[in-house]
Amino acid sequence: MAGPQETYRPAEADPAIGFGMKDAAGAASRASATLRRVHRFVAATSLHDSPVARWCVAAGAFAAALAIRMGLDHELPAGFPYLTFFPAVIITAFFAGLAPGIVVAVLSGLSAWYFFIPPVWSFHLDGGAALALAFYVFIVAVDLSLIHWMQQALGRLAIEKRAAADHAAQRDTLFAELQHRVSNNLSVVSALLTAQARASASTDVSAALSQASARIALISKIQRELHDPARQSLDLAPYLEQLGPDLLAASGRTDIGYFARCAPVTVSADLAVPLGLIATELISNAIEHGHGGGRAGRIEVRLEEALPKDRGAERTLVLTVCDDGPGWPAEFSIGRTRDLGMRIVASLAQQIGGAVETRNENGAVATLRFNAGAVRHGA
């Protein structure tokens, strides 16, 4: 007879997100990407570490601008004395820095004044020439200021980026060391419990200690799986495929077949430990009660995605553990059982917002349904 089903569901959060927030986040992301590309380009073409190259660029830019302007003097109408000098100033300031840019700006202004502002070949200054010169000074001052501020901002960004990289490296090192120490400490505790279980004269005490040791060893194994701080996730499919043989080997059972049919699903570290413990308890329960007394048989584990009832509904993943044993006892309720392992399953299912159901179908069947919104599907 199938026992009653137990369901543990937390309150669901509203998934709605404003389109305005999405647009703003997208614009910020695009701006950040553009700034990173500009920073990489400036860093790759910067001449700040080579003074000779900086001044050679300045001299070359000024000479080219003057030569081109002289070559176009008879082709251009009056009123364009600074036409080729603006690009020279901008290019010099961008690639060679502020000081060479100022020098090129001064030389360009004097050359345009002397060669191309009537009366040419003199520094005579009338009202029109003064206005043109003032306009030139204003434009190049703005250009130089903007380029200088941009380079200062990129310089500060580079410093902050290096500092962030250093902090990230230190964090990764500390995290790896912490994970390693936690995993080792859990392994030591598991070994101590195993040794105590072997030394105990009481069968019940020995079994309880062995189960506690297995649970702690499982947590230690997951800690090692999550050793990479950048990863912080676990692929459940290969983990579940290996979990059954490990538990069967630990129990010394070679007469039980284990079959796993698992979709590739990657879960976060927050879900990996409780899901691993739930799977361990359900498989261990099938070994102990479904195939107790040396009874041979099979255990099957499935991990699959349930079809949503409504379009747009959140995806739900289903973990099923079944055996071909005698089934659950009559009137079995996972919410009222005194079995420690099943109480752990119920508690952990409630912790992750899942629902556990038990039924008899050619043996005992236990099903865990949990929200797929907190997991990522593997490739």
C-alpha positions in Angstrom: 0.0 0.0 0.0 1.4 3.4 -0.9 2.0 5.7 2.0 0.7 9.3 2.1 2.7 11.8 0.3 4.6 14.6 2.1 5.1 18.0 0.5 7.4 20.8 1.7 7.3 24.0 -0.3 8.6 27.5 0.7 6.8 30.6 -0.4 7.7 31.5 -4.0 9.2 34.9 -4.9 7.8 37.1 -7.6 10.0 36.5 -10.7 8.9 39.8 -12.5 11.7 42.1 -13.5 11.1 45.6 -15.0 12.0 46.1 -18.6 13.5 49.4 -17.6 16.0 47.8 -15.3 17.0 45.3 -18.0 17.6 48.1 -20.5 19.7 50.0 -18.0 21.7 46.9 -17.1 22.2 46.2 -20.8 23.4 49.8 -21.5 25.8 49.7 -18.5 27.2 46.3 -19.7 27.7 47.7 -23.2 29.4 50.9 -21.9 31.6 48.8 -19.6 32.6 46.5 -22.6 33.4 49.6 -24.7 35.6 51.0 -21.9 37.5 47.8 -21.6 38.1 47.7 -25.4 39.4 51.3 -25.3 41.6 50.5 -22.4 43.1 47.5 -24.1 43.8 49.6 -27.3 45.4 52.4 -25.3 47.5 50.0 -23.3 48.7 48.2 -26.5 49.6 51.4 -28.3 50.9 53.5 -25.3 54.4 55.1 -25.7 54.7 56.4 -22.2 57.5 54.0 -21.4 59.6 55.3 -24.3 60.4 59.1 -24.2 62.3 59.0 -27.5 59.4 57.4 -29.3 56.9 59.9 -27.8 58.8 62.9 -29.1 59.5 61.2 -32.4 55.7 60.7 -32.8 55.2 64.4 -31.9 57.7 65.6 -34.4 56.4 63.4 -37.1 52.8 64.4 -36.6 53.6 68.1 -36.7 55.8 67.8 -39.8 53.2 65.7 -41.6 50.4 68.2 -40.7 52.5 71.2 -41.8 53.6 69.5 -45.1 50.0 68.4 -45.9 48.6 71.9 -45.1 51.2 73.5 -47.4 50.5 71.1 -50.1 46.8 71.9 -49.9 47.2 75.6 -49.6 46.2 76.4 -53.2 43.4 73.8 -53.1 41.6 75.0 -50.0 39.5 78.2 -49.8 40.4 80.8 -47.3 39.4 80.2 -43.6 41.0 76.8 -43.0 44.4 77.6 -41.5 44.2 74.8 -38.8 42.6 72.1 -40.9 45.4 69.6 -40.7 46.8 70.6 -37.3 43.8 69.5 -35.2 44.3 65.8 -36.1 48.1 66.1 -35.4 47.4 67.5 -31.9 44.8 64.8 -31.1 46.9 61.9 -32.4 50.0 63.2 -30.5 48.2 63.6 -27.2 46.5 60.2 -27.5 49.6 58.2 -28.3 52.5 60.3 -26.9 50.9 62.0 -23.9 50.0 65.5 -22.7 53.4 67.2 -22.9 54.1 66.3 -26.5 50.5 67.2 -27.4 50.9 70.7 -25.9 54.1 71.2 -27.8 52.5 70.1 -31.1 49.5 72.4 -30.4 51.8 75.4 -29.8 53.9 74.7 -32.9 50.8 74.1 -35.0 49.2 77.4 -33.8 52.3 79.4 -34.5 52.8 77.8 -38.0 49.2 78.4 -39.0 49.4 82.0 -37.8 52.7 82.6 -39.7 52.1 80.7 -42.9 48.3 80.6 -43.5 46.6 83.6 -41.8 46.8 86.8 -43.9 49.0 88.6 -44.0 51.1 85.4 -44.5 54.7 85.0 -43.6 54.3 87.3 -40.6 52.9 87.3 -37.0 50.7 90.3 -37.7 47.5 90.0 -35.6 44.3 91.8 -36.6 40.8 91.2 -35.3 40.0 88.2 -37.6 43.3 86.5 -36.9 42.9 87.0 -33.2 39.4 85.5 -33.3 40.7 82.5 -35.3 43.6 82.0 -33.0 41.4 82.2 -29.9 39.1 79.6 -31.4 42.0 77.3 -32.1 43.4 77.7 -28.6 39.9 76.9 -27.1 39.5 73.8 -29.3 42.9 72.3 -28.7 42.6 73.0 -25.0 39.3 71.1 -24.8 40.8 68.2 -26.9 43.9 68.0 -24.7 41.9 68.1 -21.5 39.5 65.4 -22.6 42.3 63.1 -23.8 44.3 63.7 -20.6 41.4 63.0 -18.3 40.5 59.9 -20.3 44.1 58.6 -20.0 44.1 59.3 -16.3 40.8 57.4 -15.9 42.2 54.5 -17.8 45.4 54.6 -15.7 43.3 54.4 -12.5 41.3 51.6 -14.1 44.4 49.7 -14.8 45.7 50.1 -11.3 42.3 49.0 -9.8 42.2 46.1 -12.2 45.6 44.9 -11.1 44.6 45.3 -7.4 41.4 43.4 -8.1 43.4 40.6 -9.8 45.7 40.4 -6.8 42.8 40.3 -4.4 41.1 37.6 -6.5 44.3 35.5 -6.5 44.6 35.9 -2.7 40.9 35.0 -2.3 41.3 31.9 -4.5 44.3 30.8 -2.5 42.6 31.3 0.8 39.5 29.6 -0.4 41.3 26.6 -1.7 43.2 26.3 1.5 40.0 26.6 3.5 38.3 24.0 1.3 41.3 21.7 1.7 41.3 22.0 5.5 37.6 21.5 5.8 37.7 18.4 3.6 40.6 17.0 5.5 39.0 17.7 8.9 35.8 16.0 7.8 37.8 13.0 6.5 39.5 12.7 9.9 36.1 12.8 11.7 34.8 10.2 9.4 37.8 7.9 10.0 37.4 8.4 13.8 33.8 7.4 13.6 34.6 4.4 11.4 37.3 3.2 13.9 34.9 3.7 16.8 32.2 1.7 15.0 34.5 -1.2 14.5 35.5 -1.1 18.1 32.0 -1.0 19.4 30.5 -4.2 20.8 26.9 -3.0 20.2 25.5 -3.7 16.7 23.1 -0.8 16.9 25.9 1.6 18.0 28.2 0.3 15.4 25.6 0.8 12.7 24.7 4.3 13.8 28.4 5.3 13.9 28.9 3.8 10.4 26.0 5.7 9.0 27.3 9.0 10.5 30.7 8.3 9.2 29.3 7.7 5.7 27.4 11.0 5.8 30.4 12.9 6.9 32.5 11.2 4.2 30.0 12.2 1.6 30.1 15.9 2.7 33.9 15.7 2.5 33.8 14.3 -1.0 31.5 17.1 -2.2 33.9 19.6 -0.6 36.7 18.2 -2.7 34.5 18.4 -5.8 33.9 22.1 -5.1 37.6 22.8 -4.5 37.8 25.2 -7.4 36.4 28.6 -6.2 35.7 29.8 -9.7 33.5 26.7 -10.3 31.4 26.4 -7.2 29.0 23.9 -8.9 28.6 20.2 -9.4 27.4 18.0 -12.3 24.9 15.7 -10.7 24.8 13.1 -13.4 28.3 11.6 -13.1 28.1 12.1 -9.3 24.9 10.0 -9.0 26.3 7.4 -11.4 29.2 6.9 -9.1 27.4 7.3 -5.8 25.5 4.0 -6.0 28.6 1.8 -6.6 30.4 3.5 -3.8 27.6 2.9 -1.3 27.2 -0.7 -2.5 31.0 -1.3 -2.1 30.9 0.3 1.4 28.1 -2.1 2.4 29.8 -5.1 0.9 26.9 -6.0 -1.3 27.8 -7.4 -4.7 24.4 -9.0 -5.4 22.6 -5.7 -6.0 22.5 -4.1 -9.5 22.7 -0.3 -9.7 21.3 1.6 -12.7 21.4 5.3 -13.1 19.6 7.3 -15.8 20.5 10.9 -15.2 20.1 14.0 -17.4 23.2 16.3 -17.3 22.3 19.0 -14.7 24.8 21.3 -12.9 23.7 22.5 -9.5 25.2 25.2 -7.3 27.2 24.5 -4.2 24.2 25.4 -2.0 22.2 22.6 -3.6 25.1 20.1 -4.1 25.5 19.1 -0.5 21.8 18.6 0.4 21.0 16.8 -2.8 24.0 14.6 -2.4 22.9 13.7 1.2 19.3 13.1 0.1 20.4 10.7 -2.7 22.8 8.9 -0.3 20.0 8.4 2.3 17.5 7.1 -0.3 20.0 4.7 -1.9 21.2 3.5 1.6 17.6 3.0 2.6 17.0 0.9 -0.5 20.1 -1.2 0.3 19.2 -1.7 3.9 15.5 -2.2 3.8 14.7 -3.0 0.2 17.4 -5.6 0.0 18.0 -6.5 3.6 18.8 -10.0 4.8 21.0 -10.7 1.8 18.2 -10.3 -0.7 19.5 -9.7 -4.2 17.8 -7.2 -6.6 18.3 -3.9 -8.3 18.2 -0.2 -7.5 17.4 2.4 -10.1 18.1 6.2 -9.8 16.7 8.7 -12.3 17.2 12.4 -12.6 14.9 14.1 -15.2 13.0 17.3 -15.9 9.2 17.2 -15.3 7.0 18.7 -18.1 5.6 22.0 -16.9 1.8 22.1 -16.5 1.5 25.6 -17.7 3.5 27.6 -20.3 5.9 29.9 -18.6 5.9 27.8 -15.4 9.2 27.2 -13.7 11.0 24.0 -14.6 11.0 21.2 -12.0 13.6 18.5 -11.7 12.7 15.0 -10.4 15.1 12.7 -8.6 13.7 9.2 -8.3 15.2 6.3 -6.3 13.4 2.9 -6.6 14.1 -0.7 -5.8 12.4 -4.1 -6.4 12.1 -5.0 -2.7 9.0 -5.4 -0.5 8.1 -1.7 -0.6 7.3 0.8 2.0 5.4 -0.4 5.1 1.7 0.1 5.3 0.7 3.6 6.4 4.3 4.8 6.1 4.7 8.6 6.3 8.0 10.3 5.8 6.8 13.2 8.0 6.1 10.9 11.0 8.8 8.2 10.6 11.4 7.7 13.4 14.0 6.5 10.9 16.9 9.0 11.1 17.8 8.7 7.5 14.3 9.5 6.2 14.0 12.3 8.7 17.2 13.8 7.2 15.7 13.4 3.7 12.5 15.2 4.8 14.5 18.0 6.5 16.8 18.6 3.6 14.0 18.5 1.1 12.2 21.3 3.1 15.5 23.2 3.2 15.9 23.4 -0.6 12.1 24.0 -1.2 11.5 20.5 -2.6 8.8 17.9 -2.1 9.3 14.2 -1.3 6.8 11.6 -2.2 6.8 7.8 -1.5 4.8 5.1 -3.1 4.9 1.4 -3.8 5.2 0.3 -7.4 6.9 -3.1 -7.8 9.0 -2.1 -4.8 9.6 1.1 -2.9 9.7 4.4 -4.9 10.9 7.7 -3.5 10.6 10.9 -5.5 12.1 14.3 -4.8 10.8 17.3 -6.8 12.7 20.5 -6.6 12.8 23.9 -8.3 15.0 23.9 -11.4 15.3 27.7 -11.2 18.3 27.3 -8.9 20.2 24.9 -11.2 21.9 25.1 -14.5 21.6 22.5 -17.2 24.8 21.0 -18.4 25.9 21.0 -22.0 
